[in-house]
């Protein structure tokens, strides 16, 4: 049985997409997942399942659409993928709360950096199915826009490391 983390996009961030984590946990259980738990209130679900990544995503997106009345994007990674993502962090020398991994479904397109607008002091690096951004002075005043990440969801490296550790134990 695979160990997964599902990371939801635009949930409980900036007053949008309110979703109590107890409801998210219940949805995971109703989808047939095992050892279901949530981590912090930003839409992170960890669990075990014998379903494929795409079947897990589909099951959760259907439950979330019924709940929210609109599509909620879900990005799924295995425990091993999260650990590997943490190891690939090109900004490991920077404070982990200032480095964001934006999870996307496929490898970033080769022209990803050409479409970026509003870049100031931020550093960007492409990963396997993620885009890393180092926000040197923080995200609060950033005007950075990465069109290739428009359907992605970001987590700082502290959260990625914690999710990797939690999913490894379930």
N, C-alpha and C positions, 0 to 999 in steps of 0.2 A: 504494500500500500504506500503510495507516495505521500510525502509531507509537503503541504502547500501553504503559501501566504497569498491571500487575495487583497489587493490594494485598490480601493475605490477612488475614483476621480471626483473631485469637487464635493466632498461630503464633510459637513461640519467645519467648513473653512470660510471665514469672513461672513458668517451668517447665512450661507447658502447650503442647500441640500441637507437639512436637519435630519439626522438618522440616529436614534438612540442605539448604542452598541448592543444592548440587550435584544433589540429587534434584529440587528444584523446577525447576532449569534443564533437566534431562533431560525432565521432564514437558512443559515448554514446547516443546522440540524435537520430542518425540513427537507433540505436538498439531499440528505442521506450522508453527510460528512460525519466523520468521527473525531473525537477529542477537540471539539470546536471551542475556540476562545477568541477574544478580541484583544487588541493591544492599542492603547490610547484612543481617544475619541475622534481620530481623523480617518476612520474607515479602513482598518486593517483587521483581517480575519485570518486566523491560522487554524489548520485542520489537517486530517488525513483523509484520503479518498482513493478508491481504486479507479476512479474516472480519469480520463485524459485531461490535459490542461484545457483544451477547447471545450470539452463537455462540462468541466467545472465552471469555466467562464460563462458558458451559455446558461447553465442552471442558475447561477447567481444573478446574471443580468435579467433573466426572466422574472425572478422573484423580486428584484429591486424595481423593475419597471412596474410591476403590479402594485407594489408598495408606494412608490413615488409618483406614479402616473406619467413618468417620462423615463427615457433611457439613462441609465447610470453606467458609465464605462468601468469595467473591471479589468485589472491587469493581474495575471497569475504568474507566480514563480515558485519553483520547488525550493526546498531548503538548500539544496546544493547550488542552485542558480543564484540564490541570494548571497551565499557565502562567496561564490566566485565573483559576483558583482562587487562585493565589498573589497575583495583582493585586487580587483582591476581599477580601483579608484585612482585616477591619475593625479589627484590633488591630496593624496594621503598626508602630505606634509602640512596641510592647512587645517584649521579648526574644523572638526567634522560637522558642527552645526552650521557652518557656512558653505558646505559642499552639498549640493542637491543632485540626486540621481533622478532624472525624469524617465520613468518607465514607459516604453512604447511597445507596440506589438511586433514590429519587424525591425531589422537593422536600419539605422538611420540612413537616409539616402545620401549618396556621395556629395550632393550639392547642398546639404543641410546648412552649412555655415554661410553660404552665399545668400540665403534667405533671411538671415538674422538681421533684426533692426533694433535700434535703441541700445546697442551695446556700449557700455561705458568701461568701467574697470573690471567687469566680469570676465572670467576665463571660461572657455567652453571646450569640451573634448567629447568625441564620439565614442560610444561603447558598442557592445554587441546588440542589445535591444534596449539601450538607454542612452541618454545624453547627460553628461556630467556638467554641472555649472558650479564654479567657485564664485560666490558673491563675497568679495573681499571686505566690503563695508556693510554687508547685510543686504537683505532683499527689500527692505522697507521703501527705499527711494529708487529702486531699479526700474528702468524703462525697457528692459530686455524683452524681446519677443522672438520666439523660435517657432516659426510656422510648422516645422516638422514635428514639434512636440505638442501641437494644439489639442490632441486627444490623449495626451499622456498624463501621468500623475507623478508628482514629485515627492520625495522623502529625503530628509537629510541623512547623512551617513551614520549618525547615532541611531536613528530609527532603523535603517537598513541592517546595521550590525545587530541590533536587538531582535529584529524579526528573524534574522538568520539563526541566532542562538535559540530563540524560542521554537522555531519550526524544527530545528535539529533534535529537540528533546521530546516532541510529541509522538 
